[in-house]
Amino acid sequence: MPKKPVQPLDLDRLRRDIVFSDTLLGHPLTFHTTWGLFSPKAIDEGTRLLLDHLEVRPDERAIDLGCGYGPLGLAIAKSAPQGRCLMVDKDFVAVDYANKNAKTNNIPNAHAILSDGLRHVPRQTFTLAVTNLPAKTSKEHYYLFFNDVYEHLEADGQFYVVVISGLRQFIARAFEQVFGNHRKLKQGRHYTVAMAQKRITQD
């Protein structure tokens, strides 16, 4: 029997932005994304779990590391009208979409820049740092990253992470080594949320 002809892909449709809306930290937000970015069709489970356990002050000076198209950073900036949030990512497409989403949602106190972690961030300090940690990297890379975050936090600044639960014990050890403290906020089936603080004096 002759083979059934393959239906052609609708390439024009695939090239159009993916658009969806969600409510994060109590704020209705609309996101434009595209194929190739992380979780382009909906907010991922890890990000949502982190947001469920995140405390944001109105004057927070925050940084969202590995921001993607911006869900964490934009929700934080919206919750900190007297503060700001710097979003960074090493993918220029993610940076473009994060800035686009800041404009779409009328969030002038959020801005995204291209940076490998904190390496290309202008010298400044933050009261809050957040990240959805990638699972596929080396422990050496984690330690470099955590130390850079520590150096960029103000005294009493807080660092929130969400990570696959299989790495939760390593995160606990690394936070104790770098920050001198560690607090597990939530352990879910797939992801764990943890926090460390840059303390002037240790307990």
Sequence and secondary structure as in RCSB ss.txt:
>XXXX:A:sequence
MPKKPVQPLDLDRLRRDIVFSDTLLGHPLTFHTTWGLFSPKAIDEGTRLLLDHLEVRPDERAIDLGCGYGPLGLA
IAKSAPQGRCLMVDKDFVAVDYANKNAKTNNIPNAHAILSDGLRHVPRQTFTLAVTNLPAKTSKEHYYLFFNDVY
EHLEADGQFYVVVISGLRQFIARAFEQVFGNHRKLKQGRHYTVAMAQKRITQD
>XXXX:A:secstr
          HHHHHS EEEEEEETTEEEEEEE TTSSSTTS  HHHHHHHHT    TT EEEEET TTSHHHHH
HHHH TTSEEEEEES HHHHHHHHHHHHHTT TTEEEEE STTTTS S  EEEEEEE  SSS HHHHHHHHHHHH
HHEEEEEEEEEEEEGGGHHHHHHHHHHHTS  EEEEE SSEEEEEEE  SS  
